[in-house]
Amino acid sequence: MKLAERPARTDAVLFSDRAVKKFLEAASAEYSFITEDEPRPCFAVLLGLTSGAEAVVQDVAFGRNARLTDPSAREEFAATIVPRFGTAYENPVRAWWLDPADLLTITRTAGAAGLDVLGSIHLHPDWHRLGPACERDRPLSDSPTPMDEHMFRNSGWSVNVVCYLERRHGGLYYSLAAWDAECLRLPLRTSHDRADLLAVATHGARLG
């Protein structure tokens, strides 16, 4: 099948099981270190190809959070993000700013493998349960926060996936939702091996 150039509008996101598992492994590892003072984010770049108006995600790639190393990124957050979205974003691990050098490396490596950068995926934990008391009435989900919407629109990427992860009954459960650059929801489908399909719970998938 010959894959066409990326269309202006993405109508559906097809997420490979391999790519989902790769992100979930990283996200669940970060989740295990979450404390009331540290939300521990997880962010990755979506790599794949387009077929017509469908984005086919085949892999994910990780990079560094520039907010931890780049003074200009910290200054940008202090000047524009914190006044607009609140003091919670003073915490450098509350939101991710992908290191530009890492994005360049990811883009070049993907291109050499015949893949394109399609967008991003990031973690939303059940911070309203794990975080401080002030977060109890601000539940997260697989929907974008106002801050997410700001980032989606400014990045211009056609696919932005939110992975919601929570602990229930001794296990980790997740859901995925995809959004375009205008924060409109996109249909998302994940591929599974037959054995994996038998393990999918009615209201989500359980990890481990």
N, C-alpha and C positions, 0 to 999 in steps of 0.2 A: 504494500500500500504506500503510495506516495503522499507525504504529508505536506500540506500547503503552508504558506506563510500565515502568521498570526492574523486573524481577522480583527476588526475594530471592536467587535462584541463577542464575548465568550458565552455560549449557550449552555454548556455543561462541563463539569470537571470530572475526569475519570482518573481515579487515584489508585495506583498499583498497590497491592498488598505489601510488597517488599518495602516501598517507600513509607507506607503508613507505619509498619513495624519498626523501621529505622528511626522514625521520629518518636514513636511511643517509647522506645527503649531509652532514648535520651531524656524525654520528658518525664518519664516515671523515675529516672535516677535523680533528676533535679527535684521532683516532687518530694522525694524521701528526705530531702534536706531542708524543706520549708519549715520555718519557725514563725512565731508571732511577729518577729521583727524583720524577717527576710522572706519575701515571696518567691525567690529563685525562679527567674524566667527561663523559657526555652524558645529559641527562634531558629528557623531554618529557611533556606531558599528552595523553592520548588523548581525542579529541573525536568524537562520533557520536551514534547513536541505538540504541534497542533494538527488536528485533522478536521478540516472544515471549520466549524465554529466550536469544536470541542478541544479542551485542553487535556492532554494525556500526560499525567504526572508519573514519571518513571523513577525518580530518585529525589533525595533531598541532600542539601549540603549545609554545613554549619560554619559560622564565622564568629569572630570576637565581638563583644559589645564595646563600641567605641566610647561609651560613657565612662568606662572604667579606666581608659588610657588616654583619651584625647581631650585636652582642656577646652577646645573649641566646641566639642559636642556637649560638654557640661555647661558651658556658657550659653549655648543655644537653648538648652532645656531651661536653664534658670531665667532666661530673658523672655522666652515665648511660650514654653509648655507649662511650666509651673503656674504662672499668673492666669493662664486660661483654663487649665484642667485640675488645678489644686495642688496642695503641698505634698500629697502622697507621692508625687512624681519627683520630689527632691531626692528620694531614694534611688540611687543609680542602678539598682537591679529591678526597679518597678517597671521600666519600659526599655525596650531594646533599640539601639541605634547601631546598625550593622557597620562594622569597620569598612570604609570604602576600599581599602587595599585588599581586604578579604573578598569583597564583592567582585572586584576586578579579577582576582585569582580564580574565584568560582566560575565566573563568566567564561574566562579563557579555557579553563579545564573542561567545562561542559561543552564548549564549542568544539574542542578537539575530539570529544566523544560523540559529536553529532547531536548534542542536545542544546536547548535554549533555556534561558531563565524565564519562567512563567509567572512567578510571583513569590509569595511567602506563606509560611505557616508559623503560628506561635501558640504558646500554651496559656490557657486560662485555668488555674487551679480553683478549687472551692475555697477561695480566700476568705469568703464570708463566714466560713467555719474555722479555718486555720489561723486567720489573722487576728488583729486586735478587735476589741469589742466595738469600736467605731465602724467596723466593716460589716457588721451583722445585717444591716438593712440595705446593703448594696451588693446583692448576689451577682456573681459572675455566671456566665453561661457560654454557649458557643456563638453568641451574638457579639458584635463589636461594641466596645465601649466608645464614648465620645472621642477619647484619645485615639483609639483604633481607627475610627472613621476619618479623623484628621490625617493620620499616617497613610491610610489607604488612598485617600484622594491626592495626597502630595507625592506618593511614590509613583502613581500612575500605572502600577502593575494590574493586569487584567484579572488575576486570581489571587485572592487573599483568604487563607483558610485559618479558622480558629478551632483549636482543639481544647475542649473542656474535659477536665480530668478531676474525678472525685473518688474518695474512698467510701465504700459502703459494704457492710457485712463482711469485713475482712479482706476485701479485694478492691482493686482499682478499676473504675469504669470510665469509659470515654465516649464522647460524641464529637463529630466533625461537622462544620458548616463552612460553605464557601461564599465569598462575597466579591463583587467586582469593584472597580475603582470608584464607582459612584455609590458604593455600599448597598447595592441591590443583591439579594440572595441568588445564588446560582445553584442549579441542581448538581449534587455531588454523588458519585457512585464509587464504591471501592470494590476491587476484585478480591476474590478469596479462593484458596484451595478448598476442595471438598471437605477436608478435615476441619478447616477453619470455620466453615459454615455451620458445622455441628456445634461449635463452641460459642456462637453468637447468642447473647442473651436477648430477651424480648425487648428490653428498653436500652440496650447498649451493649458494648463489648467489654468483657472483663479481662484484665491483664493479670497473668500469673495465677 
